[in-house]
Amino acid sequence: MGAWGYGVFDDDTTCDFVDDIADSDDPLQMLVNAFRDANGADYLEYDRGCAVWVSAVVIDAILNGTKYSDAVENFKSFIATHKKLPAKNLKNDAIKALEKLLGENSELHELWSENEELYPKWKEGILQLKGRLQ
């Protein structure tokens, strides 16, 4: 696992997904695909889980104006230029995908649950994100 902390931007894979969204010609479709792929999967693999997490954070930042102090520069500039992205339509899909991310059939959940010290902080961050989207 290429993570060095429990925050969303403390992971190589999530940062790579931020780059992918920022470079995309259709970032909205990338968010839609992240949630649809997760919600349709029997098992949520690591990369897909990271995509869900970042996509939900994008929606949170756009809809709620949530600031992420640890955000990478690409994320900050993406949010600044995409404030009008119709993110509201994706809230329910994001919430369902976050529930899946926290479930037993999630590789991210499995990996984090092995870390007794940081797992509660990781999980609480996801639960707070989910709460802001509800």
C-alpha positions as CSV (number, residue, x, y, z in Angstrom):
1,M,0.0,0.0,0.0
2,G,1.5,3.3,-1.1
3,A,0.1,5.3,1.9
4,W,1.9,7.4,4.4
5,G,-1.1,8.6,6.4
6,Y,-4.8,8.2,6.9
7,G,-5.9,11.3,4.9
8,V,-7.2,11.1,1.4
9,F,-4.2,12.9,0.0
10,D,-1.7,10.7,1.9
11,D,-1.9,7.9,-0.7
12,D,0.0,7.6,-4.0
13,T,-3.0,6.0,-5.7
14,T,-5.5,8.8,-4.6
15,C,-3.0,11.4,-5.8
16,D,-2.7,9.7,-9.1
17,F,-6.5,9.7,-9.4
18,V,-6.6,13.4,-8.7
19,D,-4.1,13.8,-11.6
20,D,-6.3,11.7,-13.8
21,I,-9.4,13.8,-13.0
22,A,-7.6,17.0,-13.5
23,D,-6.3,15.9,-16.9
24,S,-9.6,14.4,-18.1
25,D,-11.7,15.9,-20.8
26,D,-14.8,14.7,-18.9
27,P,-14.1,14.7,-15.2
28,L,-17.8,14.4,-14.4
29,Q,-17.9,11.1,-16.2
30,M,-14.9,9.9,-14.2
31,L,-16.8,10.6,-11.0
32,V,-19.9,8.8,-12.3
33,N,-17.8,5.8,-13.4
34,A,-16.0,5.6,-10.0
35,F,-19.3,5.4,-8.1
36,R,-21.0,3.1,-10.7
37,D,-18.0,0.7,-10.8
38,A,-17.9,0.6,-7.0
39,N,-21.6,0.1,-6.5
40,G,-21.7,-2.6,-9.1
41,A,-18.7,-4.6,-7.7
42,D,-18.9,-7.6,-5.5
43,Y,-15.5,-6.7,-4.1
44,L,-14.1,-3.2,-4.1
45,E,-10.4,-3.4,-5.1
46,Y,-7.9,-0.9,-3.8
47,D,-7.7,1.3,-6.9
48,R,-11.5,1.5,-7.2
49,G,-11.7,2.3,-3.5
50,C,-9.2,5.2,-4.0
51,A,-11.3,6.5,-6.9
52,V,-14.4,6.5,-4.8
53,W,-12.7,8.3,-1.9
54,V,-11.3,11.0,-4.2
55,S,-14.6,11.4,-6.1
56,A,-16.5,11.8,-2.9
57,V,-14.0,14.4,-1.7
58,V,-14.5,16.3,-5.0
59,I,-18.2,16.4,-4.5
60,D,-17.8,17.5,-0.9
61,A,-15.4,20.3,-1.8
62,I,-17.8,21.5,-4.6
63,L,-21.1,21.2,-2.7
64,N,-20.0,22.1,0.8
65,G,-16.9,24.1,0.2
66,T,-14.9,21.8,2.5
67,K,-11.3,22.7,2.5
68,Y,-8.7,19.9,2.7
69,S,-5.6,21.3,4.4
70,D,-3.5,18.4,3.1
71,A,-4.8,18.7,-0.5
72,V,-2.4,18.4,-3.3
73,E,-2.1,21.5,-5.6
74,N,-3.7,19.7,-8.5
75,F,-6.8,19.1,-6.4
76,K,-7.0,22.7,-5.3
77,S,-6.8,24.0,-8.8
78,F,-9.3,21.5,-10.1
79,I,-11.9,22.5,-7.5
80,A,-11.3,26.2,-8.3
81,T,-11.9,25.7,-12.0
82,H,-14.8,23.2,-11.7
83,K,-17.0,24.8,-9.0
84,K,-20.0,24.5,-11.3
85,L,-19.7,20.8,-11.9
86,P,-23.2,19.3,-11.3
87,A,-22.1,17.3,-8.4
88,K,-25.4,17.4,-6.5
89,N,-26.8,14.7,-8.8
90,L,-24.0,12.3,-7.6
91,K,-24.6,12.5,-3.8
92,N,-26.6,9.4,-3.4
93,D,-24.2,7.3,-5.5
94,A,-21.3,8.7,-3.6
95,I,-22.9,7.8,-0.2
96,K,-23.6,4.2,-1.4
97,A,-20.0,3.9,-2.7
98,L,-18.6,5.2,0.6
99,E,-20.7,2.6,2.5
100,K,-19.2,0.0,0.2
101,L,-15.7,1.4,0.9
102,L,-16.3,0.9,4.6
103,G,-17.6,-2.7,4.1
104,E,-16.0,-6.0,4.5
105,N,-15.7,-6.5,0.8
106,S,-13.4,-3.5,0.4
107,E,-9.6,-3.9,0.0
108,L,-9.0,-0.5,1.5
109,H,-11.1,-1.4,4.5
110,E,-9.2,-4.7,4.9
111,L,-5.8,-3.0,4.7
112,W,-6.7,-0.2,7.1
113,S,-8.4,-2.5,9.6
114,E,-5.0,-4.2,10.1
115,N,-3.6,-1.0,11.6
116,E,-5.1,-0.8,15.1
117,E,-3.7,2.7,15.7
118,L,-4.8,4.5,12.5
119,Y,-7.8,2.5,11.4
120,P,-10.2,4.5,13.7
121,K,-8.9,7.8,12.3
122,W,-9.2,6.6,8.7
123,K,-12.7,5.3,9.3
124,E,-13.8,8.4,11.1
125,G,-12.6,10.5,8.2
126,I,-14.7,8.5,5.7
127,L,-17.8,8.7,8.1
128,Q,-17.4,12.4,8.4
129,L,-17.2,12.8,4.6
130,K,-20.3,10.6,4.2
131,G,-22.1,12.7,6.8
132,R,-21.4,15.9,5.0
133,L,-22.8,14.4,1.8
134,Q,-26.1,13.3,3.4
